[in-house]
Amino acid sequence: MEPETVVNEMSVVLVDENGDFTRRRIGGPKGIDAVSKLLGVPVYDVEETGYPQRMRERIERERLLRKREEQRQRREKFERGELPD
């Protein structure tokens, strides 16, 4: 469970064993209880437990892959003699 902020509503993040995740607004504490009961999964408050390690690792892996792809594209443009963006 993620708390409500000035920018975002209260939400729930579902994380699988590979670190894939999905985030959904739930409309408050009653929504969290309903999701937990419906799916039969425990609920953790991210402010108390933090995000699961597998989720953090997945986000970092994806960030590195995006960065490498951006560098590859810049290198290709440079090799073709194009000006950088």
PDB file with one MODEL, atoms N, CA, C and O in Angstrom:
MODEL        1
ATOM      1  N   MET A   1       0.841  -1.171   0.000  1.00  0.00           N
ATOM      2  CA  MET A   1       0.000   0.000   0.000  1.00  0.00           C
ATOM      3  C   MET A   1       0.887   1.235   0.000  1.00  0.00           C
ATOM      4  O   MET A   1       1.851   1.318   0.761  1.00  0.00           O
ATOM      5  N   GLU A   2       0.560   2.183  -0.848  1.00  0.00           N
ATOM      6  CA  GLU A   2       1.255   3.460  -0.896  1.00  0.00           C
ATOM      7  C   GLU A   2       0.316   4.532  -0.355  1.00  0.00           C
ATOM      8  O   GLU A   2      -0.861   4.559  -0.713  1.00  0.00           O
ATOM      9  N   PRO A   3       0.818   5.407   0.492  1.00  0.00           N
ATOM     10  CA  PRO A   3      -0.048   6.431   1.079  1.00  0.00           C
ATOM     11  C   PRO A   3      -0.453   7.495   0.064  1.00  0.00           C
ATOM     12  O   PRO A   3       0.183   7.665  -0.976  1.00  0.00           O
ATOM     13  N   GLU A   4      -1.505   8.190   0.389  1.00  0.00           N
ATOM     14  CA  GLU A   4      -1.945   9.321  -0.417  1.00  0.00           C
ATOM     15  C   GLU A   4      -0.922  10.438  -0.272  1.00  0.00           C
ATOM     16  O   GLU A   4      -0.390  10.667   0.814  1.00  0.00           O
ATOM     17  N   THR A   5      -0.649  11.132  -1.374  1.00  0.00           N
ATOM     18  CA  THR A   5       0.246  12.287  -1.351  1.00  0.00           C
ATOM     19  C   THR A   5      -0.488  13.463  -1.981  1.00  0.00           C
ATOM     20  O   THR A   5      -1.639  13.339  -2.398  1.00  0.00           O
ATOM     21  N   VAL A   6       0.182  14.589  -2.046  1.00  0.00           N
ATOM     22  CA  VAL A   6      -0.406  15.761  -2.681  1.00  0.00           C
ATOM     23  C   VAL A   6      -0.692  15.469  -4.157  1.00  0.00           C
ATOM     24  O   VAL A   6      -1.660  15.983  -4.718  1.00  0.00           O
ATOM     25  N   VAL A   7       0.144  14.651  -4.773  1.00  0.00           N
ATOM     26  CA  VAL A   7       0.042  14.367  -6.203  1.00  0.00           C
ATOM     27  C   VAL A   7      -0.769  13.111  -6.505  1.00  0.00           C
ATOM     28  O   VAL A   7      -1.496  13.077  -7.498  1.00  0.00           O
ATOM     29  N   ASN A   8      -0.659  12.076  -5.669  1.00  0.00           N
ATOM     30  CA  ASN A   8      -1.266  10.775  -5.962  1.00  0.00           C
ATOM     31  C   ASN A   8      -2.258  10.334  -4.900  1.00  0.00           C
ATOM     32  O   ASN A   8      -2.114  10.644  -3.717  1.00  0.00           O
ATOM     33  N   GLU A   9      -3.271   9.603  -5.352  1.00  0.00           N
ATOM     34  CA  GLU A   9      -4.225   8.995  -4.428  1.00  0.00           C
ATOM     35  C   GLU A   9      -3.580   7.780  -3.769  1.00  0.00           C
ATOM     36  O   GLU A   9      -2.539   7.300  -4.217  1.00  0.00           O
ATOM     37  N   MET A  10      -4.209   7.286  -2.695  1.00  0.00           N
ATOM     38  CA  MET A  10      -3.748   6.055  -2.078  1.00  0.00           C
ATOM     39  C   MET A  10      -3.780   4.962  -3.136  1.00  0.00           C
ATOM     40  O   MET A  10      -4.729   4.874  -3.915  1.00  0.00           O
ATOM     41  N   SER A  11      -2.747   4.132  -3.165  1.00  0.00           N
ATOM     42  CA  SER A  11      -2.683   3.096  -4.195  1.00  0.00           C
ATOM     43  C   SER A  11      -2.126   1.804  -3.624  1.00  0.00           C
ATOM     44  O   SER A  11      -1.579   1.762  -2.522  1.00  0.00           O
ATOM     45  N   VAL A  12      -2.284   0.763  -4.405  1.00  0.00           N
ATOM     46  CA  VAL A  12      -1.751  -0.541  -4.044  1.00  0.00           C
ATOM     47  C   VAL A  12      -0.819  -0.970  -5.175  1.00  0.00           C
ATOM     48  O   VAL A  12      -1.103  -0.746  -6.351  1.00  0.00           O
ATOM     49  N   VAL A  13       0.301  -1.592  -4.795  1.00  0.00           N
ATOM     50  CA  VAL A  13       1.261  -2.103  -5.766  1.00  0.00           C
ATOM     51  C   VAL A  13       1.314  -3.610  -5.591  1.00  0.00           C
ATOM     52  O   VAL A  13       1.597  -4.107  -4.501  1.00  0.00           O
ATOM     53  N   LEU A  14       1.041  -4.335  -6.669  1.00  0.00           N
ATOM     54  CA  LEU A  14       1.135  -5.793  -6.648  1.00  0.00           C
ATOM     55  C   LEU A  14       2.445  -6.174  -7.322  1.00  0.00           C
ATOM     56  O   LEU A  14       2.721  -5.750  -8.444  1.00  0.00           O
ATOM     57  N   VAL A  15       3.263  -6.990  -6.621  1.00  0.00           N
ATOM     58  CA  VAL A  15       4.585  -7.365  -7.110  1.00  0.00           C
ATOM     59  C   VAL A  15       4.664  -8.880  -7.212  1.00  0.00           C
ATOM     60  O   VAL A  15       4.360  -9.587  -6.251  1.00  0.00           O
ATOM     61  N   ASP A  16       5.075  -9.385  -8.387  1.00  0.00           N
ATOM     62  CA  ASP A  16       5.213 -10.839  -8.519  1.00  0.00           C
ATOM     63  C   ASP A  16       6.621 -11.281  -8.126  1.00  0.00           C
ATOM     64  O   ASP A  16       7.450 -10.456  -7.741  1.00  0.00           O
ATOM     65  N   GLU A  17       6.885 -12.576  -8.223  1.00  0.00           N
ATOM     66  CA  GLU A  17       8.160 -13.123  -7.764  1.00  0.00           C
ATOM     67  C   GLU A  17       9.345 -12.665  -8.605  1.00  0.00           C
ATOM     68  O   GLU A  17      10.488 -12.772  -8.160  1.00  0.00           O
ATOM     69  N   ASN A  18       9.097 -12.153  -9.822  1.00  0.00           N
ATOM     70  CA  ASN A  18      10.171 -11.662 -10.691  1.00  0.00           C
ATOM     71  C   ASN A  18      10.427 -10.169 -10.543  1.00  0.00           C
ATOM     72  O   ASN A  18      11.346  -9.628 -11.158  1.00  0.00           O
ATOM     73  N   GLY A  19       9.621  -9.508  -9.734  1.00  0.00           N
ATOM     74  CA  GLY A  19       9.776  -8.070  -9.567  1.00  0.00           C
ATOM     75  C   GLY A  19       8.898  -7.257 -10.489  1.00  0.00           C
ATOM     76  O   GLY A  19       8.880  -6.030 -10.399  1.00  0.00           O
ATOM     77  N   ASP A  20       8.153  -7.927 -11.392  1.00  0.00           N
ATOM     78  CA  ASP A  20       7.181  -7.196 -12.208  1.00  0.00           C
ATOM     79  C   ASP A  20       6.117  -6.647 -11.269  1.00  0.00           C
ATOM     80  O   ASP A  20       5.748  -7.295 -10.290  1.00  0.00           O
ATOM     81  N   PHE A  21       5.629  -5.457 -11.569  1.00  0.00           N
ATOM     82  CA  PHE A  21       4.638  -4.875 -10.669  1.00  0.00           C
ATOM     83  C   PHE A  21       3.623  -4.055 -11.435  1.00  0.00           C
ATOM     84  O   PHE A  21       3.853  -3.623 -12.564  1.00  0.00           O
ATOM     85  N   THR A  22       2.501  -3.858 -10.783  1.00  0.00           N
ATOM     86  CA  THR A  22       1.460  -2.984 -11.306  1.00  0.00           C
ATOM     87  C   THR A  22       0.944  -2.142 -10.150  1.00  0.00           C
ATOM     88  O   THR A  22       0.836  -2.619  -9.020  1.00  0.00           O
ATOM     89  N   ARG A  23       0.631  -0.910 -10.436  1.00  0.00           N
ATOM     90  CA  ARG A  23       0.173   0.040  -9.415  1.00  0.00           C
ATOM     91  C   ARG A  23      -1.229   0.502  -9.790  1.00  0.00           C
ATOM     92  O   ARG A  23      -1.497   0.851 -10.940  1.00  0.00           O
ATOM     93  N   ARG A  24      -2.117   0.498  -8.802  1.00  0.00           N
ATOM     94  CA  ARG A  24      -3.503   0.913  -9.046  1.00  0.00           C
ATOM     95  C   ARG A  24      -4.011   1.785  -7.898  1.00  0.00           C
ATOM     96  O   ARG A  24      -3.701   1.543  -6.731  1.00  0.00           O
ATOM     97  N   ARG A  25      -4.791   2.797  -8.251  1.00  0.00           N
ATOM     98  CA  ARG A  25      -5.473   3.602  -7.228  1.00  0.00           C
ATOM     99  C   ARG A  25      -6.575   2.745  -6.626  1.00  0.00           C
ATOM    100  O   ARG A  25      -7.200   1.947  -7.324  1.00  0.00           O
ATOM    101  N   ILE A  26      -6.810   2.909  -5.343  1.00  0.00           N
ATOM    102  CA  ILE A  26      -7.828   2.068  -4.712  1.00  0.00           C
ATOM    103  C   ILE A  26      -8.883   2.841  -3.951  1.00  0.00           C
ATOM    104  O   ILE A  26      -9.858   2.250  -3.486  1.00  0.00           O
ATOM    105  N   GLY A  27      -8.719   4.120  -3.812  1.00  0.00           N
ATOM    106  CA  GLY A  27      -9.776   4.916  -3.219  1.00  0.00           C
ATOM    107  C   GLY A  27      -9.870   4.884  -1.709  1.00  0.00           C
ATOM    108  O   GLY A  27     -10.926   5.202  -1.161  1.00  0.00           O
ATOM    109  N   GLY A  28      -8.814   4.516  -1.021  1.00  0.00           N
ATOM    110  CA  GLY A  28      -8.825   4.587   0.432  1.00  0.00           C
ATOM    111  C   GLY A  28      -8.626   3.252   1.117  1.00  0.00           C
ATOM    112  O   GLY A  28      -8.526   2.217   0.457  1.00  0.00           O
ATOM    113  N   PRO A  29      -8.567   3.272   2.449  1.00  0.00           N
ATOM    114  CA  PRO A  29      -8.294   2.066   3.241  1.00  0.00           C
ATOM    115  C   PRO A  29      -9.288   0.930   3.013  1.00  0.00           C
ATOM    116  O   PRO A  29      -8.893  -0.236   3.013  1.00  0.00           O
ATOM    117  N   LYS A  30     -10.555   1.244   2.821  1.00  0.00           N
ATOM    118  CA  LYS A  30     -11.540   0.180   2.585  1.00  0.00           C
ATOM    119  C   LYS A  30     -11.233  -0.554   1.285  1.00  0.00           C
ATOM    120  O   LYS A  30     -11.442  -1.762   1.180  1.00  0.00           O
ATOM    121  N   GLY A  31     -10.739   0.180   0.302  1.00  0.00           N
ATOM    122  CA  GLY A  31     -10.354  -0.433  -0.966  1.00  0.00           C
ATOM    123  C   GLY A  31      -9.211  -1.413  -0.794  1.00  0.00           C
ATOM    124  O   GLY A  31      -9.185  -2.459  -1.443  1.00  0.00           O
ATOM    125  N   ILE A  32      -8.268  -1.087   0.071  1.00  0.00           N
ATOM    126  CA  ILE A  32      -7.134  -1.988   0.321  1.00  0.00           C
ATOM    127  C   ILE A  32      -7.619  -3.270   0.965  1.00  0.00           C
ATOM    128  O   ILE A  32      -7.200  -4.359   0.571  1.00  0.00           O
ATOM    129  N   ASP A  33      -8.491  -3.157   1.944  1.00  0.00           N
ATOM    130  CA  ASP A  33      -9.031  -4.358   2.593  1.00  0.00           C
ATOM    131  C   ASP A  33      -9.754  -5.240   1.580  1.00  0.00           C
ATOM    132  O   ASP A  33      -9.614  -6.463   1.607  1.00  0.00           O
ATOM    133  N   ALA A  34     -10.519  -4.627   0.696  1.00  0.00           N
ATOM    134  CA  ALA A  34     -11.270  -5.390  -0.308  1.00  0.00           C
ATOM    135  C   ALA A  34     -10.325  -6.114  -1.266  1.00  0.00           C
ATOM    136  O   ALA A  34     -10.544  -7.282  -1.587  1.00  0.00           O
ATOM    137  N   VAL A  35      -9.281  -5.430  -1.720  1.00  0.00           N
ATOM    138  CA  VAL A  35      -8.315  -6.045  -2.635  1.00  0.00           C
ATOM    139  C   VAL A  35      -7.597  -7.196  -1.949  1.00  0.00           C
ATOM    140  O   VAL A  35      -7.417  -8.261  -2.541  1.00  0.00           O
ATOM    141  N   SER A  36      -7.192  -6.988  -0.717  1.00  0.00           N
ATOM    142  CA  SER A  36      -6.490  -8.029   0.039  1.00  0.00           C
ATOM    143  C   SER A  36      -7.353  -9.278   0.195  1.00  0.00           C
ATOM    144  O   SER A  36      -6.884 -10.395  -0.019  1.00  0.00           O
ATOM    145  N   LYS A  37      -8.599  -9.084   0.565  1.00  0.00           N
ATOM    146  CA  LYS A  37      -9.510 -10.225   0.743  1.00  0.00           C
ATOM    147  C   LYS A  37      -9.812 -10.907  -0.586  1.00  0.00           C
ATOM    148  O   LYS A  37      -9.831 -12.136  -0.666  1.00  0.00           O
ATOM    149  N   LEU A  38     -10.048 -10.119  -1.625  1.00  0.00           N
ATOM    150  CA  LEU A  38     -10.371 -10.671  -2.937  1.00  0.00           C
ATOM    151  C   LEU A  38      -9.231 -11.531  -3.487  1.00  0.00           C
ATOM    152  O   LEU A  38      -9.464 -12.615  -4.022  1.00  0.00           O
ATOM    153  N   LEU A  39      -8.001 -11.037  -3.351  1.00  0.00           N
ATOM    154  CA  LEU A  39      -6.847 -11.741  -3.912  1.00  0.00           C
ATOM    155  C   LEU A  39      -6.210 -12.730  -2.938  1.00  0.00           C
ATOM    156  O   LEU A  39      -5.400 -13.569  -3.333  1.00  0.00           O
ATOM    157  N   GLY A  40      -6.578 -12.625  -1.671  1.00  0.00           N
ATOM    158  CA  GLY A  40      -5.988 -13.510  -0.671  1.00  0.00           C
ATOM    159  C   GLY A  40      -4.504 -13.251  -0.460  1.00  0.00           C
ATOM    160  O   GLY A  40      -3.721 -14.183  -0.278  1.00  0.00           O
ATOM    161  N   VAL A  41      -4.127 -11.986  -0.484  1.00  0.00           N
ATOM    162  CA  VAL A  41      -2.720 -11.626  -0.301  1.00  0.00           C
ATOM    163  C   VAL A  41      -2.580 -10.674   0.885  1.00  0.00           C
ATOM    164  O   VAL A  41      -3.503  -9.921   1.196  1.00  0.00           O
ATOM    165  N   PRO A  42      -1.420 -10.712   1.544  1.00  0.00           N
ATOM    166  CA  PRO A  42      -1.195  -9.771   2.640  1.00  0.00           C
ATOM    167  C   PRO A  42      -0.962  -8.362   2.102  1.00  0.00           C
ATOM    168  O   PRO A  42      -0.596  -8.180   0.940  1.00  0.00           O
ATOM    169  N   VAL A  43      -1.175  -7.384   2.952  1.00  0.00           N
ATOM    170  CA  VAL A  43      -0.954  -5.988   2.592  1.00  0.00           C
ATOM    171  C   VAL A  43       0.141  -5.431   3.483  1.00  0.00           C
ATOM    172  O   VAL A  43       0.116  -5.609   4.701  1.00  0.00           O
ATOM    173  N   TYR A  44       1.101  -4.757   2.868  1.00  0.00           N
ATOM    174  CA  TYR A  44       2.189  -4.121   3.599  1.00  0.00           C
ATOM    175  C   TYR A  44       2.175  -2.634   3.290  1.00  0.00           C
ATOM    176  O   TYR A  44       1.933  -2.225   2.154  1.00  0.00           O
ATOM    177  N   ASP A  45       2.435  -1.837   4.303  1.00  0.00           N
ATOM    178  CA  ASP A  45       2.511  -0.391   4.133  1.00  0.00           C
ATOM    179  C   ASP A  45       3.938  -0.045   3.715  1.00  0.00           C
ATOM    180  O   ASP A  45       4.882  -0.318   4.456  1.00  0.00           O
ATOM    181  N   VAL A  46       4.101   0.545   2.551  1.00  0.00           N
ATOM    182  CA  VAL A  46       5.425   0.843   2.019  1.00  0.00           C
ATOM    183  C   VAL A  46       6.201   1.792   2.935  1.00  0.00           C
ATOM    184  O   VAL A  46       7.432   1.776   2.935  1.00  0.00           O
ATOM    185  N   GLU A  47       5.500   2.610   3.707  1.00  0.00           N
ATOM    186  CA  GLU A  47       6.193   3.506   4.635  1.00  0.00           C
ATOM    187  C   GLU A  47       6.818   2.733   5.792  1.00  0.00           C
ATOM    188  O   GLU A  47       7.775   3.207   6.405  1.00  0.00           O
ATOM    189  N   GLU A  48       6.295   1.562   6.093  1.00  0.00           N
ATOM    190  CA  GLU A  48       6.834   0.746   7.180  1.00  0.00           C
ATOM    191  C   GLU A  48       7.830  -0.295   6.683  1.00  0.00           C
ATOM    192  O   GLU A  48       8.857  -0.523   7.322  1.00  0.00           O
ATOM    193  N   THR A  49       7.538  -0.926   5.556  1.00  0.00           N
ATOM    194  CA  THR A  49       8.356  -2.049   5.086  1.00  0.00           C
ATOM    195  C   THR A  49       9.267  -1.704   3.915  1.00  0.00           C
ATOM    196  O   THR A  49      10.214  -2.439   3.635  1.00  0.00           O
ATOM    197  N   GLY A  50       8.994  -0.601   3.230  1.00  0.00           N
ATOM    198  CA  GLY A  50       9.726  -0.296   2.003  1.00  0.00           C
ATOM    199  C   GLY A  50       9.207  -1.163   0.870  1.00  0.00           C
ATOM    200  O   GLY A  50       8.350  -2.024   1.070  1.00  0.00           O
ATOM    201  N   TYR A  51       9.738  -0.925  -0.325  1.00  0.00           N
ATOM    202  CA  TYR A  51       9.344  -1.730  -1.478  1.00  0.00           C
ATOM    203  C   TYR A  51      10.143  -3.029  -1.473  1.00  0.00           C
ATOM    204  O   TYR A  51      11.274  -3.050  -0.986  1.00  0.00           O
ATOM    205  N   PRO A  52       9.578  -4.110  -2.005  1.00  0.00           N
ATOM    206  CA  PRO A  52      10.307  -5.380  -2.049  1.00  0.00           C
ATOM    207  C   PRO A  52      11.615  -5.243  -2.846  1.00  0.00           C
ATOM    208  O   PRO A  52      11.675  -4.528  -3.846  1.00  0.00           O
ATOM    209  N   GLN A  53      12.642  -5.935  -2.387  1.00  0.00           N
ATOM    210  CA  GLN A  53      13.944  -5.888  -3.057  1.00  0.00           C
ATOM    211  C   GLN A  53      13.829  -6.265  -4.532  1.00  0.00           C
ATOM    212  O   GLN A  53      14.452  -5.633  -5.384  1.00  0.00           O
ATOM    213  N   ARG A  54      13.038  -7.289  -4.834  1.00  0.00           N
ATOM    214  CA  ARG A  54      12.917  -7.737  -6.230  1.00  0.00           C
ATOM    215  C   ARG A  54      12.325  -6.639  -7.109  1.00  0.00           C
ATOM    216  O   ARG A  54      12.670  -6.540  -8.286  1.00  0.00           O
ATOM    217  N   MET A  55      11.444  -5.820  -6.556  1.00  0.00           N
ATOM    218  CA  MET A  55      10.863  -4.707  -7.311  1.00  0.00           C
ATOM    219  C   MET A  55      11.921  -3.628  -7.546  1.00  0.00           C
ATOM    220  O   MET A  55      12.030  -3.091  -8.648  1.00  0.00           O
ATOM    221  N   ARG A  56      12.695  -3.314  -6.512  1.00  0.00           N
ATOM    222  CA  ARG A  56      13.747  -2.300  -6.656  1.00  0.00           C
ATOM    223  C   ARG A  56      14.794  -2.744  -7.675  1.00  0.00           C
ATOM    224  O   ARG A  56      15.268  -1.943  -8.481  1.00  0.00           O
ATOM    225  N   GLU A  57      15.150  -4.038  -7.631  1.00  0.00           N
ATOM    226  CA  GLU A  57      16.130  -4.561  -8.585  1.00  0.00           C
ATOM    227  C   GLU A  57      15.591  -4.505 -10.009  1.00  0.00           C
ATOM    228  O   GLU A  57      16.329  -4.182 -10.940  1.00  0.00           O
ATOM    229  N   ARG A  58      14.325  -4.815 -10.182  1.00  0.00           N
ATOM    230  CA  ARG A  58      13.698  -4.774 -11.512  1.00  0.00           C
ATOM    231  C   ARG A  58      13.709  -3.353 -12.070  1.00  0.00           C
ATOM    232  O   ARG A  58      14.040  -3.148 -13.238  1.00  0.00           O
ATOM    233  N   ILE A  59      13.351  -2.377 -11.247  1.00  0.00           N
ATOM    234  CA  ILE A  59      13.341  -0.974 -11.668  1.00  0.00           C
ATOM    235  C   ILE A  59      14.746  -0.537 -12.073  1.00  0.00           C
ATOM    236  O   ILE A  59      14.921   0.139 -13.087  1.00  0.00           O
ATOM    237  N   GLU A  60      15.741  -0.921 -11.284  1.00  0.00           N
ATOM    238  CA  GLU A  60      17.124  -0.551 -11.586  1.00  0.00           C
ATOM    239  C   GLU A  60      17.597  -1.211 -12.884  1.00  0.00           C
ATOM    240  O   GLU A  60      18.253  -0.564 -13.701  1.00  0.00           O
ATOM    241  N   ARG A  61      17.271  -2.486 -13.080  1.00  0.00           N
ATOM    242  CA  ARG A  61      17.633  -3.188 -14.315  1.00  0.00           C
ATOM    243  C   ARG A  61      17.038  -2.485 -15.532  1.00  0.00           C
ATOM    244  O   ARG A  61      17.726  -2.274 -16.531  1.00  0.00           O
ATOM    245  N   GLU A  62      15.760  -2.125 -15.445  1.00  0.00           N
ATOM    246  CA  GLU A  62      15.096  -1.446 -16.563  1.00  0.00           C
ATOM    247  C   GLU A  62      15.702  -0.072 -16.820  1.00  0.00           C
ATOM    248  O   GLU A  62      15.834   0.344 -17.971  1.00  0.00           O
ATOM    249  N   ARG A  63      16.072   0.632 -15.752  1.00  0.00           N
ATOM    250  CA  ARG A  63      16.705   1.943 -15.899  1.00  0.00           C
ATOM    251  C   ARG A  63      18.039   1.810 -16.637  1.00  0.00           C
ATOM    252  O   ARG A  63      18.340   2.594 -17.537  1.00  0.00           O
ATOM    253  N   LEU A  64      18.835   0.807 -16.248  1.00  0.00           N
ATOM    254  CA  LEU A  64      20.123   0.593 -16.905  1.00  0.00           C
ATOM    255  C   LEU A  64      19.954   0.214 -18.375  1.00  0.00           C
ATOM    256  O   LEU A  64      20.702   0.689 -19.229  1.00  0.00           O
ATOM    257  N   LEU A  65      18.977  -0.636 -18.671  1.00  0.00           N
ATOM    258  CA  LEU A  65      18.736  -1.026 -20.059  1.00  0.00           C
ATOM    259  C   LEU A  65      18.300   0.165 -20.911  1.00  0.00           C
ATOM    260  O   LEU A  65      18.731   0.300 -22.056  1.00  0.00           O
ATOM    261  N   ARG A  66      17.441   1.034 -20.352  1.00  0.00           N
ATOM    262  CA  ARG A  66      17.025   2.249 -21.077  1.00  0.00           C
ATOM    263  C   ARG A  66      18.227   3.148 -21.350  1.00  0.00           C
ATOM    264  O   ARG A  66      18.383   3.678 -22.450  1.00  0.00           O
ATOM    265  N   LYS A  67      19.075   3.310 -20.331  1.00  0.00           N
ATOM    266  CA  LYS A  67      20.245   4.166 -20.468  1.00  0.00           C
ATOM    267  C   LYS A  67      21.188   3.622 -21.542  1.00  0.00           C
ATOM    268  O   LYS A  67      21.707   4.384 -22.358  1.00  0.00           O
ATOM    269  N   ARG A  68      21.407   2.311 -21.543  1.00  0.00           N
ATOM    270  CA  ARG A  68      22.271   1.703 -22.562  1.00  0.00           C
ATOM    271  C   ARG A  68      21.696   1.896 -23.959  1.00  0.00           C
ATOM    272  O   ARG A  68      22.438   2.167 -24.903  1.00  0.00           O
ATOM    273  N   GLU A  69      20.390   1.760 -24.097  1.00  0.00           N
ATOM    274  CA  GLU A  69      19.748   1.943 -25.400  1.00  0.00           C
ATOM    275  C   GLU A  69      19.882   3.389 -25.867  1.00  0.00           C
ATOM    276  O   GLU A  69      20.151   3.636 -27.042  1.00  0.00           O
ATOM    277  N   GLU A  70      19.698   4.344 -24.960  1.00  0.00           N
ATOM    278  CA  GLU A  70      19.857   5.756 -25.317  1.00  0.00           C
ATOM    279  C   GLU A  70      21.290   6.032 -25.760  1.00  0.00           C
ATOM    280  O   GLU A  70      21.513   6.753 -26.733  1.00  0.00           O
ATOM    281  N   GLN A  71      22.263   5.458 -25.047  1.00  0.00           N
ATOM    282  CA  GLN A  71      23.666   5.652 -25.422  1.00  0.00           C
ATOM    283  C   GLN A  71      23.955   5.035 -26.788  1.00  0.00           C
ATOM    284  O   GLN A  71      24.679   5.622 -27.592  1.00  0.00           O
ATOM    285  N   ARG A  72      23.395   3.858 -27.056  1.00  0.00           N
ATOM    286  CA  ARG A  72      23.582   3.193 -28.340  1.00  0.00           C
ATOM    287  C   ARG A  72      23.032   4.059 -29.475  1.00  0.00           C
ATOM    288  O   ARG A  72      23.666   4.210 -30.520  1.00  0.00           O
ATOM    289  N   GLN A  73      21.843   4.625 -29.255  1.00  0.00           N
ATOM    290  CA  GLN A  73      21.234   5.471 -30.283  1.00  0.00           C
ATOM    291  C   GLN A  73      22.052   6.739 -30.517  1.00  0.00           C
ATOM    292  O   GLN A  73      22.223   7.166 -31.659  1.00  0.00           O
ATOM    293  N   ARG A  74      22.561   7.341 -29.437  1.00  0.00           N
ATOM    294  CA  ARG A  74      23.406   8.534 -29.587  1.00  0.00           C
ATOM    295  C   ARG A  74      24.687   8.203 -30.351  1.00  0.00           C
ATOM    296  O   ARG A  74      25.132   8.975 -31.200  1.00  0.00           O
ATOM    297  N   ARG A  75      25.273   7.048 -30.039  1.00  0.00           N
ATOM    298  CA  ARG A  75      26.495   6.617 -30.709  1.00  0.00           C
ATOM    299  C   ARG A  75      26.241   6.410 -32.208  1.00  0.00           C
ATOM    300  O   ARG A  75      27.051   6.818 -33.040  1.00  0.00           O
ATOM    301  N   GLU A  76      25.118   5.778 -32.541  1.00  0.00           N
ATOM    302  CA  GLU A  76      24.773   5.568 -33.954  1.00  0.00           C
ATOM    303  C   GLU A  76      24.618   6.896 -34.687  1.00  0.00           C
ATOM    304  O   GLU A  76      25.101   7.045 -35.810  1.00  0.00           O
ATOM    305  N   LYS A  77      23.948   7.863 -34.059  1.00  0.00           N
ATOM    306  CA  LYS A  77      23.782   9.181 -34.683  1.00  0.00           C
ATOM    307  C   LYS A  77      25.135   9.851 -34.890  1.00  0.00           C
ATOM    308  O   LYS A  77      25.391  10.447 -35.936  1.00  0.00           O
ATOM    309  N   PHE A  78      25.996   9.744 -33.882  1.00  0.00           N
ATOM    310  CA  PHE A  78      27.325  10.346 -33.974  1.00  0.00           C
ATOM    311  C   PHE A  78      28.107   9.724 -35.125  1.00  0.00           C
ATOM    312  O   PHE A  78      28.755  10.429 -35.899  1.00  0.00           O
ATOM    313  N   GLU A  79      28.041   8.397 -35.232  1.00  0.00           N
ATOM    314  CA  GLU A  79      28.763   7.692 -36.290  1.00  0.00           C
ATOM    315  C   GLU A  79      28.224   8.042 -37.674  1.00  0.00           C
ATOM    316  O   GLU A  79      28.964   7.979 -38.657  1.00  0.00           O
ATOM    317  N   ARG A  80      26.952   8.408 -37.765  1.00  0.00           N
ATOM    318  CA  ARG A  80      26.361   8.835 -39.039  1.00  0.00           C
ATOM    319  C   ARG A  80      26.616  10.316 -39.313  1.00  0.00           C
ATOM    320  O   ARG A  80      26.277  10.823 -40.383  1.00  0.00           O
ATOM    321  N   GLY A  81      27.213  11.003 -38.348  1.00  0.00           N
ATOM    322  CA  GLY A  81      27.510  12.419 -38.517  1.00  0.00           C
ATOM    323  C   GLY A  81      26.357  13.338 -38.194  1.00  0.00           C
ATOM    324  O   GLY A  81      26.384  14.514 -38.555  1.00  0.00           O
ATOM    325  N   GLU A  82      25.339  12.824 -37.518  1.00  0.00           N
ATOM    326  CA  GLU A  82      24.186  13.649 -37.146  1.00  0.00           C
ATOM    327  C   GLU A  82      24.494  14.419 -35.867  1.00  0.00           C
ATOM    328  O   GLU A  82      25.271  13.975 -35.022  1.00  0.00           O
ATOM    329  N   LEU A  83      23.866  15.578 -35.750  1.00  0.00           N
ATOM    330  CA  LEU A  83      24.029  16.377 -34.538  1.00  0.00           C
ATOM    331  C   LEU A  83      23.208  15.763 -33.409  1.00  0.00           C
ATOM    332  O   LEU A  83      22.127  15.225 -33.648  1.00  0.00           O
ATOM    333  N   PRO A  84      23.718  15.842 -32.174  1.00  0.00           N
ATOM    334  CA  PRO A  84      22.941  15.308 -31.039  1.00  0.00           C
ATOM    335  C   PRO A  84      21.697  16.142 -30.779  1.00  0.00           C
ATOM    336  O   PRO A  84      21.639  17.323 -31.123  1.00  0.00           O
ATOM    337  N   ASP A  85      20.713  15.514 -30.173  1.00  0.00           N
ATOM    338  CA  ASP A  85      19.446  16.201 -29.854  1.00  0.00           C
ATOM    339  C   ASP A  85      19.648  17.287 -28.836  1.00  0.00           C
ATOM    340  O   ASP A  85      18.691  17.961 -28.455  1.00  0.00           O
TER     341      ASP A  85
ENDMDL
END
